[in-house]
Amino acid sequence: MNLFKEFRGIVIEQLEALTAEGRLPSGLDLRRVAVEPPRDPEHGDMATNAAMVLAKAAASKPRDLAEALAGKLSTVDHVSEATVAGPGFINLRLEAGLWMEQLREILRAGTAYGASTLGQGQAVNVEYVSTNPTGPLTVGHARGAVVGDALAALLAKVGYAVTREYYINDAGGQVDVLARSAYLRYLEALGEDIGEIPEGLYPGDYLKETGKALAERDGDKWMAAAETDWLPVLRRFAIDSMMDLIRRDLAALGVHQDVFSSENELVQAGGVDAVLAQLEEQGLIYTGTLEPPKGKPPPDDWEPRPQLLFKATEFGDDVDRALKKSDGSWTYFANDMAYHLDKFRRGFPTMIDVWGADHGGYVKRMQAGVKALTRGEGALDVKICQLVNLKRGGAAVKMSKRAGTFVTLREVIDEVGKDVVRFIMLTRKNDASLDFDLEKVVEKSLENPVFYVQMAHARCRSVLRLAAQELPDLDLDPVSLAGADLNLLTDSGELGLIKQLAEWPRLLEAAAEAHEPHRVAFYLYDVAAALHAQWNRGQNQALLRFLLPDEPQVTRARLALLQAVAFVIASGLEVFGVEPVEELR
């Protein structure tokens, strides 16, 4: 149960009561009314902005409206106090019994606590990674992979029907470069001396496996063949080989996507022609000459000549966009328009794309295209993932033994483990750069967020195991613990921890609605901090320890709290695709 959502409903009911009494006008827009934790916990348990956002429409002073609403709320069950603060905020204090009931709900639900039906089964497509199939994934790709995967899990947890998708960019010139690079490795596998890899081709050793595999399959069939004969064969073989490699890298990271869509297949099936036909029908294309951009280098699709243009400015873009290049081929944008129209036609009105930092300037045009092609019925949210600065002991790490020019994702996973990679990638908002220090992320230090959160879960589990050994008569089944006398949890630290746990459903829904999985990392860190603080208090004050053999009922209540903390942390780590540890060695 999202307690904050429930109390928002109560605030709405009391506003409607004031309307029925003639103290408020009818027809007020209540959508901006919120109930949230106050910035300062000393002010209460919840706060609402209702009077602040409704006062103008109600032709009332905010504080006058707040006083009237607070009077109503003070009579509501489980509200011990409703006070007005500042210009018109209302702070609520709730009876302790309500928080204890939340603790019982956590114990009964386990790691499912916080899951909801917010999404009501609505279809959402989350497309992420989608790197060119020209080599193994890099540590930079890992960020988009983790952000996309965690976002998909977050949306699924609150009731959306999520499809995870990878878009294979196999229609551009880069796949011809890949094919030629693989052909050299094929010749090498057959014993030819290929010398230095020519500039412009991919030099990585990872293509040796591709060349060897083709030689084993086809022998010397292509050795003396003309490029026109072997290029399409090498293109397909190399793409399939690279996608197998990428899938293995993703699997090592714990990422498994539902759909892999081919750009080339979409174009060959007439996807771009369908876009052109629809835009023409809507009167949204014309032939014109674009002005060069002012104050910055021109984009790839700008040419000082008449071009076929999409009226992107009618849908929020800065300039209209070209659909064809001078050689008559489609622009990348035209292909991407076809891909997003295809997603919409497959039943995804809500689309989320996770892109790399170099695509920031592409967002407006793509959103304009989606708005036009779906006639306003589709929505595209783009999450830009900024750069990952890979370090070791503070010094930059730049080179890979295998790839030659970049550090592969697999190398990082092999060194620190997938769970560390996944967690660290979510410790900052996606649009901020992130430092990933290979030494610090595995340190058993309170400054390492991975260790800090995992240690909190391990501490909970450790005390519960110790209790089972030393107090065998206590029933530690979580559902049984829900029946403990939780009113014995009267310490301020215990109550504060329970209130933090009760925020989990609200945090989940808010993070899902904002498409911001990093909020989960921040929340888990705060819960861990509260648990560690209470633990440390127990080290200094024996009466606050979790195990008090001479007071079995107090012990049982505190073990119930520990189990609830473990459940909530495990629930958050589940969203991240991270396994909670039972003990730290």
N, C-alpha and C positions, 0 to 999 in steps of 0.2 A: 504494500500500500504506500502510495506517495502521500505522506501526511501533509505536505505543503500544498499539494493539489487539492486535497480534501478540505483544507482550511480556506483555500481560495474559494471553493464552492460555498463554504459557510459565509464568507465575506459577501459574496454575490447575493446569497439569500437574505442577508441583513440589509443590503442596499435595496433589494426589491421590497423588503418590509417597509423601509423608509419611504419608498415611492408609493406604496399602497396607503401609507398614512398621510400622503400629501406633503411630506417634508422634502422630497426630491422630485424633480420633474420626470416624466416617463420618457422612454426612448433614449436613455443615456447609452453611449458606446462604452461597454465594460471590458473591451478586449485588452486594454492596457493595465488593467488592475492585476497586480502581482502580490504574491505572498512569498517571502524569502527569509532566509536567516538574516538577522541584523548584522551590520558590519562589526559591531562590538557586542559580544555575547552578554556583557553586563546589562545591556538594555532589555534583554528578554530572549525568548525562544524563537519568535517569529515577528516579522514586521510587514505591514502592508502600505502601499503607496496610494490606496484607493482615493483618499480625500485629495491628495495632491493632483492626481490626473483627472479627477471629475469636477473639481471645484469650479472651473471656468464655465463648463457646459451647464453646471447646476446653478450658476449665478450665485455662488456662495463663497465665503472666505474659506480657504482650505482648513484652517484650524476649527472653524465653526462646524464644518461638515465632519471633521475628524472627531470632534467631541460627541456629535450625535451618533456616529457609527461606533465609536468606542463604547458608548453606553449600551448599545445593542449587543456588541460582542462580549461584554463583561458578563452577560447572562447565559452565554453558550456553555454547554457541558464541557468540562475539562479545561475551561479557561479560568485561571485563578486571578488574572489581572489584565486589564486592557488600558493602556495609558497613551496619551498624546505627547509627542516629542517634536521639538523644533517647529517648523512652519506647518506641520500637519501629518507627519508620519504616525502610525499607530503601532505600538509595540505590544505584543501579547506574551504573557507568561502562562505556561500550561502546567497542569497538575502532573506530579511525578508519575502517577499511575499510568498516564497515557504513554509516557516514554518506556515504561516497563512492558507495556503491551507490545510496543514496537520490537523490543528485545525478544519477546516470546515469538513474534512473527518471524524474526530472522532465524531463530532456532528451529522453527517448524519448516521453514522454506529451504534452509541450507543455502547453497550457492545460487539457487534460483531466486533468492531475494533480490528485489529490484527489477526483475523482468516485468514487462508490462505489455498491454495491448495498444499502446499509443499509436503504432503504425497501422493498426487495423488491417493487416495483410496487404497493404498497398505495395505495388511492385516498384523496386528501386534497382537501378543498374549502377554498380560501382566498377569503373574501369580503371585499372592501375597497372603500373610497370610499363607495359606496351613499348618497351625499348626496341630499337631496330634489331633485327635478328642477325647481327653481324659479329657477335662474340659473347663471352660470358658476362653475367651481371657484375657490376662494380659495387663498391660500398655505397656510392652515391645512389644507385638504383634501389638499394636496400631501404632507404628512407621512404620512398614512394610505395614500395611493396608493403612495408609495415603499416604505414599510415592508411593505405587503402584497405588492407586486410583487417586492421583493427576497427576502422570505420564501418566496414561491412558487418563485422561481428557485433558492434555496438548497435547498429540499426536492427539487426536480427533479434537482439536481446529485448528490444522494446517493441517488437511486433511487426516489423516490416518484412516483406517477402523479398529477400536480397539475392541478386545474381551477381557473382564476381566475374569480371570479364577482362580478357587480355586482347588488345588489338595488334595484330601482327602487321608491321609496316613493311610489307614485302612487294611494294609496287614501284619503289623509287630507284634512282640510279645507284644507291648504296648496295643493292643486292647484286647488281652487275659487278661492282667492285669486289664484293664478297666472292662471287663465282670465280672471278679471275684469280683472286688470292688463293682460293681453294684449289684451283687448277695447278698452280705452282706446287702446292704441297702434294698434290696427286702425282706430279712428275717426280718430285723428290722421293715419294714412297716407292716409285718404280726404279729408283737408283740414279736418276738424273741429278746433275749438279746445278742447282738453281741460282747459286751465288747469293748476293744481297737481294733482299726483297725490294723491288722498285718503289720509289716514292709514290704515294697515292694508293698503295695496296695495304691490306691489313697484315702487319708483321708478326702477330702473336703466335706463340707455339701451339695454342689451342687448336689451330687449323691443321696441325700435323695429323691429329686423330681423324679429321674429316678426309684428308687426302688418302690416308692409309685405308680407311673404310671403303672409299670408292675404288681404290686399286684392288682391294680384296674382292669387291663385288664384280667389277667390270674388266679387271686385268688391264692390258694395254690398249683397249678398244679406242680410247680418246687421245692416245699419245700423238698420233700424226694427223688427227682430224682437224678440220678447219674450225675456227672459233664459232662460226655461225652454227656448226653442228653441236659442239660440246657446251656452248654457253647456256642454253636453256636447261640442259641436263644438269650441269654443275650448279646452276641457280637453284633448282628445285632440291637437289641433293644437299647443298650447303645450307639452305634455309631449314630444311627438316633436321639436319644435324645440329644447327645452332639452337633450334627450338627445343630439341631433346636436351641439350646442355642447359638451356635456360630453365626448362621445367625441373631438371634435377637440382639446379641451384635454388629455385623457389621452394622445392620440397624440403631441401636442407634447412630453409628458413621457416618451414611450417606453413607455407603458402600454397594453397591448392585452388585454382580458379575453375569456375564451372564452364566457361565458354572461351574459346580461342577463335577470334574472327579474323579472316584474311582480307587485307586491303585489296590485294590483287584479285581475289575471287569476286569481291564486291564490285570492283570496277568492270571486270570482264562480264559480269552478270547484268550490266547496264545500270548500276546504281547511280552513277553521275548523270547519265542521260535522264533518269527519273527526276533527279534534282532540278536539272535544267528545264524539263518540261513543266514541273510544278511552279518554279519561279517565273517562267514565261507566262503561265496561266494567271499568276497573281500580279503580273505587271511589274516584277521586281528585278528585271535585268535589262540592260541597255548597252550600247556600244559607246564608249567615251574615253577620254584621255585624262588620267589622274595627274594632279599637280604633284611635284616632288615634295617629300616631307621637309618641313622647315626645321633647321637646327640639329638634324641628326641624319645618320646614314639611311639611305632608302632601303626598305624591306626587299626581300627576295622577289616578291611578286610585282614590284613597281617597274614599269617600263615606259619610256617617253613616246608612247604610240597609242593609237586607238585599241582598246581592249574590250572584251566582254566583261561587264561589271555587274555585281550584285549590289542593290541599293541598301547596303548595310547601315548607312546613316539613318535610315527610317526606323531602325531597331536599336539605336543607342550606340552604334560604333562611331569612331571619329571620322572615318573616310569610307567611301565605297570600296569594294574589294574585287580584285581580278579573279576570274574563273578559268581563264586559259592563258597559257604561255605563248611566246612568240612562235614556238615550233608547232603550235596546235595542240599540244598535250595539256591535260588538266593541271591546274595548280594543286598544291597540297591541300589548300583550303577547300577546293571543290570536292576532292576525295573525302575529306573529313566531314563535309556537309552530307555527303552520301552515307557515310558511316553513322552519323547521328540520326539521320532520317530513318535509316534501317533499324536502329535501336528503338526509336519511337514506334515504328510500325510493328516491332516485335512485342510491344506492350509495355514499354517503359516511359511513362510521361515524366518521371523523375530520373535524371541522369546525373551522376557525379563522376567527374574525371579527376584523376590525380596526376599532375604533370610535374616535370622538372623545372628548375629555376630559369632555364633558357627559353621557356615558353610563355613567360609572363605577358609579353606583348600580343599574344595570340588569343587571349581570353575574350576580349570584347567582341571580336569578329565572330568567334565561335558561338557565343551566347546570342549574338544578333542572328546568326544563321539558324540556330535552333528555334528561336522565337518566330522567325519567318516561316520555316518549313513546317512547324507544328501548329501554325496559326494561333500561337499564344497558349496552346494546351500543354506544351512541354516546358520543362525547366531544366537548365543546366547549371550546376554548381561546379566550379573548378577550384581544386585545392592545389596551390603551387608549393612544392617542397624545395626549400632553399638548400644550399650546398652543405655537405658534410665535410668537415675538416678532420681528416684522419691524422692522428698523432700517436707518438710513442714517447711517453715521459716528457711531453710538452713540445717535442720536435716533430715537424711535419713528416709524414710517410707518403712517398709519392710513387715509388716504383714497385712493380710486381715481378716476381720471378717468372711467372707463367705468361702474363699478358704483355709484359715489357713496357707498357706505357701507362697502366693504371693498376690499382689494387682491386683484385676480384672479391666479390662477396664471399665466395667459398673460402678463400684464405682467411678472411676475418672470422667467419663462423667456426672454422677449424681451430682457430686460436682462442676465441673467447666463449663460444657456444651460442646457439641460436637464441636462447632466452635472454641473454645479456644484450645481444644485438637488437632484439625486438623491443625490450624495455627502454633502452637508451634512446632509440629513435623516437620515442614518444614523450620524452622528458622536456621537450620544448615544442612550442607551437610550430606547425609545419612551415609557416612563412618566415621563420627566423632561422638563421644559420645555426648549425649545431657542431660542437667540438666532440669528437669521439676519440678518446685517448685509450689505446689498447692496454695500457698498464693500469690506469685509474679505474676502468670499468670492471676490473676483476679484483680490485682491492677490497679487503675486509675492513672497510672504513665507513664511518657514519657520513662521510662526505660523498659516498657512492650511493646514489638513490636505489640502484638495484639491490645492493646488499642491505640497505636500510629497510626497505619494504619487505624483502624476503626474511630478514632477521625477525621482523615483527611476527610474521606468520609462523616461523620456526619456534619462536619463544612461546607462542600460544600452544602449539602442538607439543612442545617439550613439557610444559607444565601439565597439560592434560595427560600425557603419558606417565609422568611422575605421580600424578594423583591416582591413576589407575593402579600403580604399584603400591603406593604407601597407604591409600585409603580404599581398599578393594570393596568395601561395603557401599561406597557411593555409586549411585547409578549415573553414569556419565553419558548415556545416550542423549543426543541433542534434543530429541522430542521430550524425553524425560526431564532434561534440564530446564525446559520451558515451564515446567511445573514447580521449579524452585521458588523459594520465598524471595523474589527479586526486590521487595521493599527493603531488604537489608542492605541494598546498594545505595548508601546515603552519602558517601564521600563525594566531594565536588568533582574530583577527577573521574570517578566512575560515572557520574551523571553526565559529565561533559563528553565522555567517550560514547555513551549510549546515544546522546543527541547527534554526535557525528555520524554514527552508524545509520541512524534514522534518515540522514540526508542522502543516503546512497540512491534510493529510487528517484529522487528529484534530480540528483546529479546526473544519473544515467540518461534520463529523458532530456534534460537541458543540453547535455553533450551531444546526444543524437540529433536533436532539432537544429543545433548549431553546426553539425558535421565537424565536431572538434574532439577527437578521441584523446588528445593530450590532457584534457580536463580530468580524465580518469587517473592519469599519472599523478597530477597535482593532488587530487583527493586522496589517493592511496598513501602518498607521502605524509599528508596531514594526519591520517588515521594512524599510520605507523608512529609518527611523532607523539601522538597522544598516548599510544600504548607504551612506548618506551618511557615517556615521562611518568606514567603511573607505575611502571616497573621500578624505575629509579626511586620513586617515593617509597615504595615498599622496601627497598634496600636500606633506606634511612629510617623508616618507621615500621617496626615489625607488625603492628596491628593492621597495616595496609597491604600486607603480602597476600598473594592469591591463595596460598595454602596455609590454613590455620587448623592444624589437626584437632585442637581442642574446641573448635567451633565449626562443626561439620555443615551447619546450615548456611553460615556466612561463606564458607569455602565453596559450597555448591553454587551459591548465587554468583560468586566471583568466577567460578569455572564456566558458568553459563555465559557470562560476559566475554570471557576469553574465547569460548567456542564461537560466539557471534562475531567477534573481531576476525577470527580465522576464516569464517565463512565469507565475510564481506571482502576481505583481501583476496581470497581465492576467486571470488566472483569477478573482481576487477581484473585480476591476472588472466582469468579465462577470456575476457574481452580482448586482452593483449595477445592471447595465444601463448602465454607463459605458464609453465608448470610451477605451482607453489611448492616450496621445499619444506620437508618435514623437519630437517635439522641442517645446521650449517657446520661444515667441517673445516 
